[in-house]
Amino acid sequence: MKKGYKSFADILRDVTLSAIIASRDYHSLAEFIRSGRDLESTSPNVPNKRDRGKGSRAKNKRYNNGNNSRDGNQNRDDNGERASATFKNSGLAPKDIPKRTPEWYAMAGDKLTMVVKSLVPLVTHEHYKVRKELAVLCYRIVSECSSTMQLSLTMALDVLISLSNDPYKEVSEYASNAINSFFSSQSETNKMEAIDSMCENFFTTLNCLPRILNNIDSNRKLSALYLLEGYLRVLCGGRPQRLTGALCASDGYDRLCDALLCAASHHSRHDLLVRHSTRDISAPVPLDGPWRRLRHLDTRECELKLQEVCQKLGEAECAELFLDRLLELFHERRTCELVYVINFVGSAPNSSPNLAKRIIAAYTEEDVWYQPLEVGSADEPLEPDDTLDADVYNPRAWTKDSVPGLYEGATEIRYTDISLSQPRIKHVDPNTCASLAEAQRNMAFCCLVTEGLGLMARRLKRDYQPYLLKTLCLILERVGSQYQYLHEAGLMAINSVAFAFDHDKVADLIAENADYFTSQITSRLKRAWNTESALQILTVVMEYSDESILDCLYGIVEDVLVQSCDKYYESYLSSYLQVFETFIKCIRKWFPDETTPQTVQGGDMEIDVIKETIDFANNTEEVERLMNTEEFEAQAGRSVEEMYKEDLKRREEEVLDYDDTVEYGSEVDPPHIQVTVTILKRCVHFVGSARGTALQALRVLAGGLAALRARPHALLPLAHALWPALAARVRGGAAPELRAALPVLLALSALARDFLRARAVRDALPHLYRYLRRAANDSHLKDTGSAYRISQAYYLQVAILTSMSNFVIDLMLDGENLDDAMSCAQIYLSKNQPKPLQMLAVKFFKDILNYNYGAAWNHLRKLCANDSALQPPRTKYVRLEPVAGTPYETPNTNYDTNVKLIFYVHK
């Protein structure tokens, strides 16, 4: 063969390699490289030992220039042996063998670098076997080709480091073992050189991280975070850790902070300022706060990996220095990203406790903990024409004789801050936000800080005790917040604190520190600027406690009652009523026997109309006989006048025998009833206030009246005092106020009964009937898709129809009053009314049938107005006439279906 020409085998290998690279079949490429090396190592034509020695000596003599290391010479010896074997197999003469000079190796390594670089994206391949083969290839590069493929060595190490965090255990273990095997086989000098190279790659990864995260490829983002965590694991191995020196040089900490803050960039939520209507502390604690919504990390795996990276930094030797830099940035600009990173740096399982203590001290500063969450409103600046109006701003335009003393006062104003050249701007409260976006950022910041205290408590466990008294009231204040997400963050934090002290539930933690809470609440109530926070804490403490804490609460609630009467504290009136409502709920929960009505046991009785009629006739005859004076005197043996005188004499004797000794303590109520009565009396004054205050007061009254069920001596005076304001609300209130007044009316009807029957019939029920008749026109033909179904008027109709049967039964209405109620409800038996209202009307008549069967039966008979005749049964005592019309069916198709349903349900 001529010099410079390749053999057929070499040409075939080159063609095959080119085809594999062109098709990007990386798995076949790995198999191709492996098979070629196996062929060389197992070739039967390997030269004998003497030839290998000669070849090796010739090779060393030709290319050894005194600068190559011993390892390099050995690698070239091996390459010479493999070249000799390869070209002997090809049949080439030694003079035709191409000289594999260092330049040739550099050229080959440069070309193979492109191949390895094209294989790197396979680190995110969806199949774990492909990633496993990639790890095998990279390990063979770093273990067998470390001298000839220097340019590919770094990429191979990066792939192994990234795959060491692979979710598949088989891949991650192989990559981790490969990294450990590589570093254990290197000398100290080579190991340090490799680690120095990894430090450079580490900073390169930090610089590229923002660009990678600002992408839509989630797998690539996750791979970058895997690589970053792998670098931290390698650089933090051993003591001293190489990461400390790398970060301390130049601007290492700044570059690390910038990369992590970009990864933790928060995405603002529009619902962060949502306020909850009802608060339930027994609800499950959220495991992941919705305020931690990251802008670039759109998967849960990426977010967890970022948290692991931050925790890895918290466990490093340089964690104190890194936290110093983070806190410096925190005091410069308080952003959500900084709090997010700081939280997970300080909460690392193996981090120094000093980190958590420093973070707690930073978070509990007053200007950090309390951020404005309300959006302030300021008047728009006046236009230049308005600002320069001489009639308004020029004091000389005012005549001295118009008002005595006005000219002098206007002259003094000229020397204040009023200017003719600048518009007047209304002062904005510094405790408010200038924009909605700022308020949303502050809300996310407060939620993260609150969650951070819980994370620090989990990290310190029992060592959190010195900070418990300082932070527990702050956390409870967040639990009682009116904002939904801030309340959830407080729940997460308080449960973390309870977990840190090995408590099964938060109530145990509250009971253990009850004396501290009462002291803090009492001291805060005495300071006007802390009143609202004290009320929030008190509300939460009562919700978490049981009746054992009542002795501590009596004095505090009485202080709140006194402050609620002070006009200076009117701005906290909503918080006062929230405390009252919570106290009433707790009383009903702790003393259920006193608030639960006694149920009457009894079965359904069969109604026999004939028997009732006969009994009525017999009773009438008996009454007439007793009213006959002569027959009565003959039976008694005395005249009526004599019996009257005997009654007078007996009453006089009873009066003389009256014992006026007072037994003290017979009517003394327990303390919780006394406090409840005082609260309800105070809430009576707020029923006539503005709408928001009145609604809260009505809720307190509706819950508190049930606690007085067994104490009419306290209930009836309270009902008498409440009725004028309540009747005014029913008479002229809007739909929301009338809905809030209905539970109070129901409670009074069930508890006072006869005491309020006349007043209810005169002042309350006619207005309810009038509203139902008027609203029936509005709800006519309003189907399921109608917007009327979500209006306040519709909800009020539902509430009134639901409670009407209770009004009738509790107040024991009869005659015209009962007929008025049934006449009002019969409108909603029409099929043109919404289906829920029809069902409520059917239920109303069913209840009235059980209460007064005859009245309901007769009313429905008149409503049906049919020609059917009801034939009575034959009896030997009386003769009954047929009844014209039945209540079971009607020719009016609008009512027929529901009328039949009433008696079907009843039967």
C-alpha positions, 0 to 999 in steps of 0.5 A: 500500500502506498504511503499516506493511504489508509487500509480498508478497515480504517476507512470503514471505521471512519465512515461508520463513525461519521454516520453515527455522529451525523445521526446523533445516535449517542448510544451507538457512539458509546458502543462503538467507542467501547467495542473499538477499545475492547478489540485493541485490548484483546487483539491476538496479534499483540507484540511480545514483551521484547518488541513492546520494550523496543517500541516503548524505548524507541517511542520515548527516545523519539518524543521525550523532551524532558518536560513530560511527566512520568504519567504522560510517558506511561500513557504514550507507552500504552498508546504506542503498544495499541498503535503497533497492534492496530497497524499490525492488524491492518497489514501496514508496514512500520514506515507507513504508520502515521506518527502520533505526535502530541499535535496529533493527540491535541487535534484528536482531543479537540475533535472528540471534544465536539462529540462529547459536547454534543452528548452533554444534553443527554443528561436530561434524557427521559430514559434512565438507561440513556443517562446510565450509558452517558455516565459510563462513557464519562467515567471512562473518559476521566479514568482512561483518557485523562491525558489525551482528552484534557478538553473533554475532562471538564465536561465529563466531570460536569456530567457525572456531578449532575447525574450524581443527583439523578432521581434514579438510584442506579444512575446516581449511585454509579455517578457518585462512585465514579466521582469518588473513584476518580478523586481517590485515584489521583495524586494530591497535586492532580486532585487539587488541580481538578478541584481548582478547575471545578471551582472555575466551573462552579462560578461559570455555572453561577454566571449561567444560572440566570440565563438557564432559569429564564427558559421554558425547559424545566428539565434543563433548569433541574439539571442546572440545579443538580449540577450546582448541588453536585459542585457544592457537595464536592467542594464541601467535602473534607476539612478545610472545605475548598468552597470557603477559599473559592468564595472568599476570593474576589466577588464570590459571595456576591456572585453566589447571592445574585444567582440564588436571588435570581433563582428565588425570584417571586411571582406576585399573586393577585389574591395575596390581600384576600380576607377570609370571611370565617377563620377555622384554626382546626383546619389542616395546616397548609404544607406549602405556602401559596406565597412561595410562588417562584417566577422561574421555577415552575415545577415542584422538583425544581423548587425543592432542589433550590431549597436543598442547595440553600440548605447545603450552603447553610451546612458549609464552613462558610455559612456564617460569612454567607449569612453575613452577606445575605443580612447586609443585603437584607438591611439594604433592600428587604425583598422576598427573595432574600427572605426565601434564601435566608429561611432555608440557609438557616433551617438546614438540618446540620447548620449551626444554631447560631445562624437560626438565632441571628435570623430570629433577631433580624426578623423580630425587629419592629420595622421588619415584622410590621409592614404596611398592608393597606393601600393609602388613598391621597387626593390627586394634586391640583392642576396648575390653574387650580393651584395658582388661583389667587382667590384661594391662595393669595391672602391679600385677596381677602378683605380685612373687614369681612371677618374679624381676625381672618386677615391676620390669620391669612397673613401668617399662613404666607410664612408656612409651607403653602406656595403659589408655585407648587401644588398642595399634596395631601399627606399620605399615612406612612403606615400605608402603601402607595400602590397595590403592587407594594401591598402585595409584595409586603404581604408576601414578605410578611408571610415569608418572615412568619414562616421563617420563624417556624422554620427556625423553631424546627431547627433549634427545637428545645433551644428555641426556649429563650426566644419563645416569649419574644416570638409567640405573641407575634406569631399568634397575632399573625394567626388572628390576622384578617388576611387569609394567607397571613393567617395560614402562615401564622398557622404553619409557624405556631404548629412548628413551634409546638412541634419544636417543644414536642407538643401534640397540638397547639392547645398544649403549648397555649396552656403551658404558657397561659400566664405569659399570654394574659400578662402580655395581653393586659399590658398591650391593652393599656397601650393604644397602639397595641390594642388591635394586636392584643385583641387578635392574640386574645381571640386566638388564645380563646380559640385554642384553649379550654374552660381551664383558662376561664379564670385568666380570661374574665379580667381581660374580657372585662377590660375589653368591655370597659375600653369598648365604652370609650369613644377614644377606642372607637377605631378598634370597635370591630376587634372588640366585637370579634373578641366578644363573638369568640368568647361567646363561641367558646362558652357554647363549646365549653358548656354545651349542656346549657345551650342545647335545647331539650328535645321532646321524645315522642312519636307521630300520633295518628289524628282521628277527626271523628274522635276529636269532634266527639270529645269536643262535643262532650267537653262543651256539654260539661262546660255548660253544666258547670256554668249553671249556678243552681246545679253547681251550688246543689252539688257543692252544698254551698252558695257561690257567695260563701265560697267566694268569702272562703277564698278571700279569707284563705288569701289573707292567711297566706299573706300573713304567713309570708316569710320575707327572709332572703336566701342569698346565692339562690339566683347568683349566676356562674361567672361565665354567665355574668360575663356573657350577660354583660357582653350582650348588654353591651352589644345591644347598643351597637345594633343601631350603629353602622352596617358593619358594626351592626352585623357583628353585634347581631352575630354576637347576640344570636350566639349569646342568647342561646347561652341564657336558655336556662336563665329567664331572669337574665334573658327576659330583661335583655330581650326587652332592652333589645327589641326596639333596636331589633324591630327598627332593623327589621322594619327599615334594614337592607337585605344583609341586615335583615338576614343578620337579624333573623337568627336573633329573632329566631332565638328570641322566639324560641326562648322568650315565646309568650313574652314576645308574641304580641310584639313579634306579631305587631312589629316584625312578622308583617314586615317579613310577610310584606318582603316575601310578597314583594320579592315573589315578583322578582323571583318569578321565572328565575331559573338556575342560570339567572343572576338573581340566584346570587343576589342578596334578595334571593338569599333573604327569601331563602332565609325567611322561608326557612325560618317561618315555620319556626316562628309559627311554632315557637310563637304558637300562632293561631287564627288570623296570624297563622293564616297570614303566614300560610297566605304568604308562603303559598305564593312560593308553591307556584311552579314558576318560582325557583325550585329551592323556594318551592321546596322550602314552601312545601316544607313549611306547610308540612311543618304546619300540618304537624303543628295545626293539622286542621288550620293547614288542611282548611287553608290548602282546601281553599287554595285548591278550590276544586269541586270534589266532595269529601264524604264523612264516615257514618257514626251513630253519635252525630251526623256529619255533612259532606265537605265541599272541596279537598286539599289534595289536588287543584285544577290550577296547574301552577300549584298542583304538583307541589300541593300533591307533594305536601301530602305525599311527604306528610303521609 
